């Protein structure tokens, strides 16, 4: 499930970069949060995927 959320956020982030709508800032924030969550899971030793 986390993998699916990360992929959706990455796709939305790329769409935001290409179209440069005002939602781009929100998508960047969500992408950073997703990366932090993945890093915390790796650090804690849990499976990421």
KOLPA-982989 format. One line per field, with one value per residue: chain; y, x, z negated of N, C-alpha, C, O in turn; residue in one letter. Coordinates in nm, 3 decimals. Layout:
c: c(A/...)
n_c2: c(Y/...)
n_c1: c(X/...)
n_c3: c(Z/...)
ca_c2: c(Y/...)
ca_c1: c(X/...)
ca_c3: c(Z/...)
c_c2: c(Y/...)
c_c1: c(X/...)
c_c3: c(Z/...)
o_c2: c(Y/...)
o_c1: c(X/...)
o_c3: c(Z/...)
r: c(a/...)
// end
This chain:
c: c(A/A/A/A/A/A/A/A/A/A/A/A/A/A/A/A/A/A/A/A/A/A/A/A/A/A/A/A/A/A/A/A/A/A/A/A/A/A/A/A/A/A/A/A/A/A/A/A/A)
n_c2: c(-0.120/0.123/0.151/0.192/0.440/0.601/0.585/0.705/0.964/1.043/1.045/1.243/1.456/1.484/1.558/1.800/1.940/1.959/2.090/2.303/2.406/2.567/2.375/2.243/2.306/2.183/1.917/1.878/1.899/1.675/1.474/1.497/1.427/1.160/1.049/1.085/0.915/0.666/0.655/0.653/0.404/0.236/0.291/0.200/-0.066/-0.204/-0.367/-0.203/-0.228)
n_c1: c(0.083/0.193/0.382/0.218/0.100/0.327/0.403/0.182/0.202/0.447/0.387/0.187/0.343/0.522/0.338/0.258/0.498/0.525/0.291/0.277/0.078/-0.100/-0.133/0.101/0.282/0.162/0.174/0.450/0.506/0.364/0.509/0.761/0.687/0.614/0.862/1.004/0.857/0.912/1.191/1.201/1.082/1.274/1.495/1.397/1.395/1.191/1.000/0.991/0.847)
n_c3: c(0.000/-0.080/0.119/0.343/0.278/0.276/0.546/0.671/0.565/0.674/0.948/0.951/0.863/1.077/1.275/1.168/1.190/1.465/1.552/1.383/1.204/0.931/0.741/0.734/0.528/0.304/0.383/0.388/0.116/0.019/0.147/0.025/-0.236/-0.192/-0.119/-0.358/-0.526/-0.408/-0.449/-0.731/-0.781/-0.669/-0.832/-1.076/-1.027/-0.906/-0.645/-0.336/-0.099)
ca_c2: c(0.000/0.239/0.161/0.252/0.581/0.669/0.597/0.806/1.095/1.076/1.080/1.375/1.554/1.509/1.634/1.937/2.004/1.985/2.186/2.415/2.461/2.608/2.253/2.190/2.319/2.079/1.788/1.870/1.872/1.536/1.389/1.501/1.348/1.019/1.009/1.077/0.793/0.551/0.654/0.609/0.259/0.172/0.308/0.115/-0.204/-0.265/-0.381/-0.084/-0.265)
ca_c1: c(0.000/0.283/0.441/0.117/0.088/0.449/0.399/0.081/0.258/0.552/0.319/0.124/0.451/0.569/0.233/0.267/0.617/0.504/0.183/0.305/-0.040/-0.077/-0.129/0.237/0.341/0.104/0.226/0.588/0.502/0.323/0.620/0.861/0.634/0.623/1.003/1.038/0.795/0.990/1.320/1.179/1.057/1.403/1.576/1.341/1.418/1.069/0.996/0.936/0.749)
ca_c3: c(0.000/-0.084/0.252/0.431/0.242/0.323/0.692/0.705/0.532/0.772/1.073/0.932/0.854/1.213/1.343/1.115/1.245/1.607/1.573/1.291/1.141/0.793/0.659/0.737/0.395/0.218/0.428/0.342/-0.029/0.002/0.190/-0.081/-0.347/-0.152/-0.126/-0.500/-0.579/-0.359/-0.518/-0.869/-0.780/-0.643/-0.951/-1.182/-0.989/-0.852/-0.500/-0.272/0.004)
c_c2: c(0.126/0.261/0.229/0.401/0.659/0.689/0.702/0.946/1.137/1.118/1.218/1.485/1.587/1.588/1.780/2.012/2.045/2.096/2.312/2.486/2.501/2.488/2.193/2.198/2.212/1.942/1.772/1.837/1.726/1.440/1.384/1.417/1.199/0.968/0.994/0.950/0.670/0.543/0.608/0.459/0.183/0.177/0.216/-0.033/-0.275/-0.278/-0.258/-0.121/-0.370)
c_c1: c(0.087/0.347/0.346/0.104/0.209/0.446/0.297/0.135/0.365/0.490/0.255/0.229/0.503/0.467/0.238/0.387/0.594/0.400/0.200/0.177/-0.007/-0.076/0.010/0.305/0.291/0.160/0.371/0.593/0.465/0.435/0.729/0.815/0.645/0.766/1.047/0.981/0.873/1.124/1.305/1.155/1.187/1.490/1.528/1.354/1.295/1.081/0.931/0.825/0.654)
c_c3: c(0.000/0.053/0.349/0.404/0.293/0.474/0.737/0.678/0.632/0.904/1.063/0.926/0.994/1.293/1.297/1.170/1.391/1.627/1.490/1.243/0.998/0.699/0.653/0.601/0.300/0.255/0.383/0.193/-0.053/0.043/0.084/-0.200/-0.315/-0.161/-0.271/-0.561/-0.535/-0.431/-0.663/-0.876/-0.755/-0.768/-1.064/-1.148/-0.936/-0.702/-0.439/-0.175/-0.048)
o_c2: c(0.222/0.375/0.313/0.480/0.769/0.795/0.779/1.036/1.254/1.215/1.300/1.595/1.704/1.676/1.872/2.133/2.151/2.186/2.416/2.608/2.471/2.497/2.101/2.107/2.157/1.861/1.662/1.757/1.660/1.336/1.277/1.344/1.120/0.856/0.900/0.883/0.580/0.434/0.533/0.394/0.078/0.077/0.161/-0.118/-0.397/-0.210/-0.214/-0.054/-0.413)
o_c1: c(0.058/0.365/0.387/0.097/0.195/0.483/0.323/0.116/0.373/0.534/0.267/0.207/0.527/0.504/0.223/0.380/0.638/0.420/0.143/0.169/0.101/-0.023/0.035/0.378/0.370/0.190/0.411/0.675/0.526/0.453/0.783/0.895/0.683/0.790/1.119/1.049/0.898/1.165/1.389/1.203/1.209/1.551/1.609/1.327/1.296/1.162/0.826/0.722/0.565)
o_c3: c(0.071/0.097/0.429/0.498/0.346/0.525/0.829/0.759/0.669/0.966/1.154/0.977/1.026/1.371/1.378/1.194/1.434/1.708/1.523/1.242/0.948/0.588/0.575/0.563/0.223/0.167/0.345/0.149/-0.137/-0.021/0.056/-0.259/-0.401/-0.206/-0.304/-0.639/-0.615/-0.470/-0.712/-0.969/-0.814/-0.805/-1.139/-1.233/-0.924/-0.638/-0.486/-0.170/0.025)
r: c(x/x/x/x/x/x/x/x/x/x/x/x/x/x/x/x/x/x/x/x/x/x/x/x/x/x/x/x/x/x/x/x/x/x/x/x/x/x/x/x/x/x/x/x/x/x/x/x/x)
// end
